[in-house]
Amino acid sequence: MNDFINEVKRLFSEVRLVKPKASRPESAEIYILALGYKGRKHK
């Protein structure tokens, strides 16, 4: 999961991890909010 989040952080200018209020505290449920797509550089 950390590798995925790091990749998202590389591609977006702002990344937030958000736990829904309706989610139980012991649940691993989380949303990744990503804003400001930077695009991908092609090789």
Backbone as CSV, one residue per row, in Angstrom:
resi,resn,N_x,N_y,N_z,CA_x,CA_y,CA_z,C_x,C_y,C_z
1,MET,0.827,-1.196,0.000,0.000,0.000,0.000,0.870,1.259,0.000
2,ASN,1.956,1.256,0.771,2.820,2.436,0.817,3.428,2.754,-0.540
3,ASP,3.779,1.726,-1.317,4.323,1.962,-2.655,3.296,2.663,-3.535
4,PHE,2.039,2.244,-3.434,0.972,2.864,-4.222,0.786,4.326,-3.819
5,ILE,0.739,4.597,-2.527,0.561,5.970,-2.044,1.733,6.843,-2.479
6,ASN,2.945,6.330,-2.422,4.112,7.094,-2.872,4.033,7.404,-4.359
7,GLU,3.540,6.472,-5.154,3.370,6.714,-6.593,2.319,7.800,-6.830
8,VAL,1.234,7.768,-6.086,0.194,8.798,-6.200,0.777,10.158,-5.817
9,LYS,1.574,10.213,-4.759,2.193,11.472,-4.324,3.136,12.026,-5.384
10,ARG,3.764,11.144,-6.138,4.663,11.585,-7.200,3.885,12.197,-8.366
11,LEU,2.660,11.716,-8.587,1.875,12.145,-9.744,0.923,13.309,-9.471
12,PHE,0.675,13.626,-8.198,-0.264,14.688,-7.842,0.403,15.693,-6.915
13,SER,-0.009,16.953,-7.007,0.604,17.991,-6.182,0.111,17.964,-4.738
14,GLU,-1.080,17.440,-4.514,-1.614,17.355,-3.150,-2.297,16.004,-2.961
15,VAL,-1.918,15.298,-1.903,-2.491,13.986,-1.608,-2.867,13.949,-0.130
16,ARG,-4.109,13.562,0.128,-4.592,13.431,1.510,-5.160,12.037,1.711
17,LEU,-4.909,11.472,2.880,-5.508,10.200,3.270,-6.666,10.529,4.197
18,VAL,-7.869,10.092,3.834,-9.082,10.467,4.555,-9.805,9.213,5.030
19,LYS,-10.128,9.167,6.311,-10.911,8.061,6.864,-12.356,8.548,6.983
20,PRO,-13.299,7.855,6.361,-14.701,8.273,6.427,-15.217,8.280,7.871
21,LYS,-16.037,9.255,8.206,-16.609,9.338,9.555,-17.447,8.111,9.886
22,ALA,-18.091,7.522,8.884,-18.954,6.361,9.106,-18.159,5.063,9.273
23,SER,-16.867,5.121,9.046,-16.024,3.932,9.148,-15.698,3.631,10.609
24,ARG,-15.738,2.356,10.965,-15.377,1.964,12.335,-13.896,2.253,12.571
25,PRO,-13.529,2.641,13.778,-12.120,2.950,14.079,-11.162,1.796,13.766
26,GLU,-11.594,0.559,13.978,-10.711,-0.585,13.737,-10.639,-0.990,12.261
27,SER,-11.477,-0.374,11.430,-11.490,-0.689,10.003,-10.290,-0.047,9.300
28,ALA,-9.761,-0.738,8.311,-8.640,-0.212,7.524,-9.118,0.667,6.366
29,GLU,-10.425,0.894,6.285,-11.000,1.683,5.186,-10.410,3.088,5.176
30,ILE,-9.981,3.516,3.984,-9.399,4.849,3.833,-9.589,5.297,2.379
31,TYR,-9.762,6.591,2.187,-9.836,7.159,0.839,-8.545,7.917,0.575
32,ILE,-8.108,7.882,-0.667,-6.963,8.680,-1.080,-7.509,9.805,-1.945
33,LEU,-7.377,11.027,-1.465,-7.834,12.211,-2.188,-6.613,12.830,-2.858
34,ALA,-6.615,12.863,-4.177,-5.465,13.365,-4.928,-5.906,14.518,-5.825
35,LEU,-5.220,15.642,-5.702,-5.550,16.845,-6.469,-4.319,17.344,-7.221
36,GLY,-4.550,17.969,-8.346,-3.468,18.588,-9.110,-2.604,17.588,-9.859
37,TYR,-3.214,16.850,-10.779,-2.480,15.840,-11.556,-1.346,16.491,-12.332
38,LYS,-0.146,15.976,-12.164,1.042,16.525,-12.819,1.292,15.917,-14.188
39,GLY,0.680,14.781,-14.477,0.918,14.091,-15.739,2.066,13.109,-15.600
40,ARG,2.246,12.309,-16.635,3.328,11.319,-16.646,4.326,11.683,-17.727
41,LYS,5.580,11.488,-17.429,6.622,11.698,-18.432,6.856,10.385,-19.149
42,HIS,6.796,10.424,-20.468,7.003,9.220,-21.271,8.491,9.026,-21.527
43,LYS,8.907,7.775,-21.517,10.329,7.457,-21.748,10.647,7.450,-23.216
